[in-house]
Amino acid sequence: MHEISLVRNIFRTLEEEFPYDFGQIRDIYLTVGLLSNVQPIAMENAFQAVLEDEPRYRKTKLKVEVLPILIHCSDCDKNTAVEQYRFVCTFCGKPSKEVIQGEELLIKKVEFED
C-alpha cells in the first residue's frame, strides 16, 4: 500500500515547511485527482495507521477532496468532464487526450490551532 509512504511524505514535507509550528497543525487538506493512482479511502486508512504509529501527529485530521477528470478539446476549444473513463468531448464527440485536471496530488491547505 503506497498510501502509507505518501502520508509519511506529507508529514515530512510539512515538518520541513513549518518546523516551529508543526505541532500546531490541526487539519491537512489534500486535493486528489481521479487519475493520481491514490484511493481516498486507502489514503485515510493510511493516515490513521501513521497516526497510531506517530503519537505527535494524533491531533491532526486529514480532509481529502477528489477532483474529477477534465479534458480540453482542441477541436471545439471546450473543457469537458470525463465519465466512465471515456476521454471524449461531450460537445463535439471527438476524443481528446489533453487532460487538464485529474492527475493532482497536492497539499491544498493546512490549518493551525489558534
N, C-alpha and C positions, 0 to 999 in steps of 0.2 A: 504494500500500500504506500504509494509515493506521497500521499497527502500528509503523512506524519513528517516527512522531511520538508515539505512545503511549509507546514506550520512552524517547524523549528527555524526555518529560514526567515519567516515573517518576524518571529520574535528576535532573531539575531539582527535583522535589519532595523527594527525599532529600537533595540538596545544601542546600536551604533548611532542612530539618528537622534535619540533622546537619552543620552547616558545619565543625565541628572534627574530627569523627570520620568524615567521608565516605570518606576514603582507606582506612579500616579495614573497610569493608563487604565481607563475603565472599559472602553469599547473600541474594537477594531472593526472597521467596515471594509469588506472586500468586494470587488467587482469581478465577477467570473463569467466569461463568455461561454456559450454552449460548445464552442469548438476548442476550448482550452484544455481539454482532457482532464478536467477536475470535476468530480461529482460533489455537489454542495453537501449532501448528506454525509458522504465519506469525509469531507473536509471538516464538518462539525464534529464527527466522531473522533477524528484525529486530533482536533483541537482539545476535546475533552480528555483524551488519552495523555496529551502533553501536559495538561493542567494537573492531572493526577501525579505525573512524574516530576513536575516542577512546581513546588508549593508557592514560589514567589509570583507566579502568574495567576494564581487562583481567583483573584478579584476581576480578572479580565473576561470580557464577553466578546464573542465573535458574531458579526452580522454579515450575512452573505447576500449580495444582490446578483441575480442571474440575468445576464443580458442575452437577448435573442440574437440570432444571426441575421445581419443585414447585408445585402449586396447592392452594388451600384450597376445599373445597366447603361452601358455606353451608347447603345442604340437609341434609347429614348431619354437618356440623361435623368433617370429617376432612381430612387432608392426603394428597395422592397424587402420585406421580411421573408426569410426562408422558412418554409413549412415542410415538415417531414423530410428534411434534408434534400429537397428538390431546389437546386440553385437556378431557378427560372424566374424571370421578371414577371410579376403579376399584371403589369400594364401592357406589355407587348408580346409576352410569351416566349421571348428568346432566352437561352441560357446565358448565365454570367458566372465567371469565376472571380470577380472582383469583390472580395469580402471587405467590408468597411467596418464591421462590428461583429464580435462574437469570439474573438481569439484572446481577449483580455484576461489577465490575472493580475489585478492591481490592488494595492492598499489604497483605498479611496479616501478614507478619513480615519483619524484617531481622535478619540475624546478622552480628556483627562478628568480626574476627580477635581472638585472645587477646592 
